Amino acid sequence: MNFDFSEDQKLLQKTARDFLEEHSPLSVCRAVLESDQPYARDLWKSAAELGWLGTVIPEEFGGAGFGALELAVIAEEVGRALAPIPFSSSVYMATEALLLAGSPEQKQKHLPRLAAGESIGTFALAEKPGQNAAEAVETRFERGRLSGSKLPVPDGDVADFAVVAARTGKGVSLVLADLGADGVEARALASFDPSRSQARLRFENAPAELLGGEGEGAALAERLLDRAAVLMAFEQLGGAARAFEITKEFTLGRYAFGRPIASFQVLKHRLADLWCDIELTRSNCYYGAWALSNDEDELGSAACIARIAACDTFAAMSEDMIQMHGGVGYTWEYDCHLFYRRAKWLSAVLGNPSSWKHKLIDRLRARPA
Amino acid sequence: MDFNDTPEEAAFRAEARAWLEANAAYKNPDAPGQDPLGERIDDATLRAAQAWQKKKADAGWACIRWPAEYGGRGATAIQGVIWGQEEAKFETPPNIFSIGHGMCGPTIMAHGTPEQKQKWLPRMLSGEDIWCQLFSEPSAGSDLAGLRMTAVRDGDDWVVNGQKIWTTGAQFCDWGIIVARHDPSAPKHAGLTFFVVDMRAPGTEIRPITQINGGQGFNEVFYTDVRIPDSYRLGEVGDGWRVAITTLMNERASIGGMTGGGGGIGDLLRLASDLEIEGAPAIEDRAVREKLAGFYVRSKGVELTGRRTLSALSQGKMPGPEASLMKLVATRLIQEIAEYAVEIQGAAGATTDAESTPQAGRWQERYLAIPGLRIAGGTDEVLRNIIAERVLRLPPEMRMDKDVAYKEVPTGPPNT
């Protein structure tokens, strides 16, 4: 049994960590958060040059031709750094969608540009609050034209194209839409985490083309969300682990009543519990990565498990991070809110944990554990 | 990344399974589970357990990780796990030797003289002798080093007086390992010495303790002028704490393993499918589904963390501090799952009658049994301290009793 990453994968992870520690300290995240720039362009360029954007893109399309496990370790590091780049939208959503359902022409057109960071993609599913599933979309695609509204779309303000879930004559389909085309309006929305953007997309008879078969959109979206959920769980895991380390260091350095506050049992026990949560979540994420890279039948439940654990753990960790810092944790100046914001942003974008819990039970009933 | 055996592991698994198939029957998956604390052991069960152990010993399948000179086969850690996984698939008597094999044996191996090892280990391995562990006292549980039992040197013997408690299986054991205080004027950790004790030595009185679930897994053991030969001492005089730590580390590993990963989540899913709430299967109720999903995620997390530990073993690495994590998380989870399984039964949750209670009342029984596991082998609170201090390297607890003679340490009222 070897339920762990290989030495090569760990080396890749270390390289990514070293790079991000030098080039993406939390001040880089904060700079995007506090400015009008939607993402860190230099860092995005570096991510392309390092080959991260094309990790799972085959070499014939300009990628590195690695598998999901390599992408998972990079995702964890992107999460640790709270890197303010549209990585999840372009890599886990748009790239995965093209790999899953793209025609040879579509792949040839988009994948090399995605790998090089020349094009940013995203996935536009939700249309209104409370919606998590593709079945309910009202945006329409008819005779090559797309009409409707998507709200909110992660990184929709900076994306060059979107994979859009739309209704067609045969149910729900996925379509590819160029966001620079006539009939498309993209408006940035204030984001809960301004280091990652959100947008409203409006389509009015905008040109678009089918991605995958007509009527296969709901099934494709489900597969896509499962795959993205695992990769995003690694981002969340990385964020939670980093928040834990920062919090632990703070409690060791902060003195009250003549002793480090980390010496009080009430905080020691809380940190011990958080550490356990993070370790269990790590195990759940590894399982998701294993299912993803082996394309196992188990991906259906493994993705839910990774997603639910990662959302819950990062949320709990970021809440306790502020609490354990005390008053300074609530200041703009301290970094705690960067984690608090990112945790909620990541937990909202692929469908909330509650929707994944129902998905998990449905899948367990369909295929006993 | 994979869950598969290496070729060597697969070959070993096949060899183990072949022997088991020739000597035991596969478990009936529908049979009720054995009680995990071995609380209901009668003479016939005892004899059957000893016979099975002897059979394994004769064929070289007992305590396979032990060196050949004591009857083992010097197997690797991962081979030990594989054997355990395979044996668990077969119908076998309850394992009444786990304390001996899991805690006493390793302690003797680490600290015993060659003569002591030869005297005790082979008979322990073959199941001829059954062993127990006598550490806790009424006033010393989590603070084990505060124990009061006295040991006074008298010629070639030590004379011990005092009381031990929570001794699993004492009523049917032949030997025990025991820690006593030989020097009350030394600081508490330094005044302890470790012995092997004959459970039938004159002056020993064993009284079973009835638990909240009616079981009698534990005992009180009273010592009145019991003589222990100095040749039964393990380690040096004053070395008792260091020797005891060896035992405790092995204990946590074995309880963490005992609780497994599942916590009964599969049973709970079946219960929620069979049970109706207001005319519809419970599993269709949104609140129930979210609760089940949360349990399932944590349950899988425990199971998969176990897999990570096994992977480390498989690669010949020492597992990290997961043993403390596994026990802390798993026992709590089993309790929450059992509590919820009783809750969704509605009014029937208040019955335990096997005929009329869902799943023959197993959840009510489990709910009554589980508080013991959250305490035995390190309470939740002690385990959190261990994780905080040994894993996370947070500052140790402030000790009021450090560097103070044991007899000067405040102790509160006498035993009640």
HADDOCK unambig.tbl for C-alpha pairs under 7 A between the chains (distance, minus, plus):
assign (segid A and resid 1 and name CA) (segid B and resid 2 and name CA) 6.09 0.50 0.50
assign (segid A and resid 1 and name CA) (segid B and resid 3 and name CA) 4.69 0.50 0.50
assign (segid A and resid 1 and name CA) (segid B and resid 4 and name CA) 4.77 0.50 0.50
assign (segid A and resid 1 and name CA) (segid B and resid 5 and name CA) 4.97 0.50 0.50
assign (segid A and resid 1 and name CA) (segid B and resid 6 and name CA) 6.55 0.50 0.50
assign (segid A and resid 1 and name CA) (segid B and resid 311 and name CA) 5.35 0.50 0.50
assign (segid A and resid 1 and name CA) (segid B and resid 314 and name CA) 6.36 0.50 0.50
assign (segid A and resid 2 and name CA) (segid B and resid 1 and name CA) 5.49 0.50 0.50
assign (segid A and resid 2 and name CA) (segid B and resid 2 and name CA) 5.25 0.50 0.50
assign (segid A and resid 2 and name CA) (segid B and resid 3 and name CA) 6.03 0.50 0.50
assign (segid A and resid 2 and name CA) (segid B and resid 311 and name CA) 4.81 0.50 0.50
assign (segid A and resid 3 and name CA) (segid B and resid 1 and name CA) 5.09 0.50 0.50
assign (segid A and resid 3 and name CA) (segid B and resid 2 and name CA) 5.38 0.50 0.50
assign (segid A and resid 3 and name CA) (segid B and resid 3 and name CA) 5.99 0.50 0.50
assign (segid A and resid 3 and name CA) (segid B and resid 307 and name CA) 6.49 0.50 0.50
assign (segid A and resid 3 and name CA) (segid B and resid 308 and name CA) 5.60 0.50 0.50
assign (segid A and resid 3 and name CA) (segid B and resid 311 and name CA) 5.66 0.50 0.50
assign (segid A and resid 4 and name CA) (segid B and resid 1 and name CA) 5.40 0.50 0.50
assign (segid A and resid 4 and name CA) (segid B and resid 308 and name CA) 6.82 0.50 0.50
assign (segid A and resid 5 and name CA) (segid B and resid 1 and name CA) 5.78 0.50 0.50
assign (segid A and resid 262 and name CA) (segid B and resid 394 and name CA) 6.24 0.50 0.50
assign (segid A and resid 262 and name CA) (segid B and resid 395 and name CA) 6.64 0.50 0.50
assign (segid A and resid 263 and name CA) (segid B and resid 394 and name CA) 6.60 0.50 0.50
assign (segid A and resid 263 and name CA) (segid B and resid 395 and name CA) 5.00 0.50 0.50
assign (segid A and resid 263 and name CA) (segid B and resid 396 and name CA) 6.69 0.50 0.50
assign (segid A and resid 263 and name CA) (segid B and resid 397 and name CA) 6.75 0.50 0.50
assign (segid A and resid 268 and name CA) (segid B and resid 388 and name CA) 5.56 0.50 0.50
assign (segid A and resid 269 and name CA) (segid B and resid 384 and name CA) 5.39 0.50 0.50
assign (segid A and resid 269 and name CA) (segid B and resid 385 and name CA) 6.68 0.50 0.50
assign (segid A and resid 269 and name CA) (segid B and resid 388 and name CA) 6.80 0.50 0.50
assign (segid A and resid 272 and name CA) (segid B and resid 384 and name CA) 5.62 0.50 0.50
assign (segid A and resid 272 and name CA) (segid B and resid 387 and name CA) 5.82 0.50 0.50
assign (segid A and resid 272 and name CA) (segid B and resid 388 and name CA) 5.38 0.50 0.50
assign (segid A and resid 276 and name CA) (segid B and resid 325 and name CA) 6.30 0.50 0.50
assign (segid A and resid 280 and name CA) (segid B and resid 301 and name CA) 4.65 0.50 0.50
assign (segid A and resid 280 and name CA) (segid B and resid 302 and name CA) 6.30 0.50 0.50
assign (segid A and resid 280 and name CA) (segid B and resid 305 and name CA) 6.24 0.50 0.50
assign (segid A and resid 281 and name CA) (segid B and resid 301 and name CA) 6.45 0.50 0.50
assign (segid A and resid 283 and name CA) (segid B and resid 301 and name CA) 5.78 0.50 0.50
assign (segid A and resid 283 and name CA) (segid B and resid 304 and name CA) 5.45 0.50 0.50
assign (segid A and resid 283 and name CA) (segid B and resid 305 and name CA) 5.37 0.50 0.50
assign (segid A and resid 284 and name CA) (segid B and resid 301 and name CA) 5.41 0.50 0.50
assign (segid A and resid 284 and name CA) (segid B and resid 304 and name CA) 6.82 0.50 0.50
assign (segid A and resid 290 and name CA) (segid B and resid 1 and name CA) 6.41 0.50 0.50
assign (segid A and resid 305 and name CA) (segid B and resid 297 and name CA) 5.29 0.50 0.50
assign (segid A and resid 309 and name CA) (segid B and resid 297 and name CA) 6.63 0.50 0.50
assign (segid A and resid 354 and name CA) (segid B and resid 290 and name CA) 6.85 0.50 0.50
assign (segid A and resid 357 and name CA) (segid B and resid 290 and name CA) 5.65 0.50 0.50
assign (segid A and resid 357 and name CA) (segid B and resid 293 and name CA) 5.30 0.50 0.50
assign (segid A and resid 358 and name CA) (segid B and resid 289 and name CA) 6.45 0.50 0.50
assign (segid A and resid 358 and name CA) (segid B and resid 290 and name CA) 6.62 0.50 0.50
assign (segid A and resid 360 and name CA) (segid B and resid 293 and name CA) 6.59 0.50 0.50
assign (segid A and resid 361 and name CA) (segid B and resid 289 and name CA) 6.47 0.50 0.50
assign (segid A and resid 361 and name CA) (segid B and resid 293 and name CA) 6.34 0.50 0.50
